[in-house]
Each structure stands twice: as structure tokens, then as C-alpha cells.
């Protein structure tokens, strides 16, 4: 099932998405006693975290936190996706450290990707690849999602769950979940705001043959839901 919610503003998008995330995690906790979520970087997710940090309606210590992509920088670097989520969500919620699985960016890119995948295999052994209860994703104005950028190698990965991806336009390595892992999720939430993404967004959502990386996220049996603000949604039919 694919769905979209259009909020009046980025802040309202944040509040609505936080609400949805709470409901999904609650239901996973009720069914299985724990929940697995992959967080993302970006300015839109940051707004969501700011709302989510006030949610005390669930047992946050029963949730295990991972990241759907990361830059090769230490946690304290302003570019770190994990650092951003720690500051805006996990620290304010006082989540216990043993449920937080940050990507090992102190290793070389290939080793870091292999190590992170190994952690997933150890912590989530039930299925291969595992079905995350929830994966959060943003989208860039070039149609990239997670760190799956147009024209990069990781787009074609069919075996690995986590890839080291060299992104020429950024002259940098990134770690990223791959499609085989993403598309296994029970729920995927795209969080997209801003007029600069409107055109690409319309292609991703309305062109069945869209070539943008974000358009290749198609959960096999899970739910796909897009949280948008009005600016991002202006080109939609
Ligand atoms: C990253 C992100 C990336 C991000 C989008 C959207 O590390 O770059 O994970 O995929 O989510 O670029 O970011 P904004 O919400 O800031 O536009």
C-alpha cells in the first residue's frame, strides 16, 4: 500500500509523521515486545525528531535504533546523521545506549559497511534480510534517498544489505542500506519538504517508469507512506 499525507508546513509534517511513527512502534511493541527502526539524516527528519522527543506514550527502551545511511564522519561532526538523531531524539528521550546501533564510521568504508551488516545479522537474525518495523527516509532534489545517489554503484546491489557507496557529486564515501534490505521493511516513511524537490517528487510518485533512486523503494509486502509539505507537493496532479 502506498499512501501520502500533505501537511501545510514542514512543522506540521513533523507532528503528523511523529504521530504515525509512534503508532507503528506501539503496535510492533504490542505484537513482538520490541521494535526495530532505522533513522535517517536530513533537515526534514530533524523536525520529526523534535516532535517525537516529546512522546512518552511508549517504552523507548524496547526500541532498537539503526541508521539507513551515514556519512563517514565521527558522531560529533555536524554532518553525522547518527549524531543529529542522538542530539534531537535519543538523548532527549534518555534512551539506553545498548539499544542504539550507530554505523562504525571509524572504519574504512568497505569494512564499515561489512561490519554494520554483520551487526544486523547478529541482532536481527530472524529473517534474511530482516524486516524492519519502520525505516525513515528523506529524499534529495536529485532523487536520491538514504545514500543511494543517481548513477552510483550501490543502486545495483542485489546481495549486500549495507553498502559503501562512493558518491562522485559529493566526493565522498557514504554507508547506505541497499534496496534488498529497504524493500523488506514493514513500513517505510518518506519525509520530504521544500519546493526544490517538487518536480522530482512528481516524477517519483506519478511516473511509473521513474528512474530516480527514491522511486525504486517498493516494499515487497510492507506499507509505503509519504509525508510531504505543501511546498514539496506543488507539482503533484
Ligand atoms: C543524507 C540523508 C539524505 C537526506 C536527503 C533529504 O545523509 O544525506 O540521509 O538521504 O535524507 O538528502 O534531506 P533534507 O530533508 O535535508 O532535504
Boltz pocket constraint, residues with backbone or C-beta under 6 A from the ligand:
constraints:
  - pocket:
      binder: B
      contacts: [[A, 40], [A, 41], [A, 42], [A, 43], [A, 44], [A, 45], [A, 69], [A, 70], [A, 71], [A, 79], [A, 81], [A, 137], [A, 138], [A, 139], [A, 140], [A, 144], [A, 145], [A, 146], [A, 147], [A, 191], [A, 192], [A, 193]]
      max_distance: 6.0
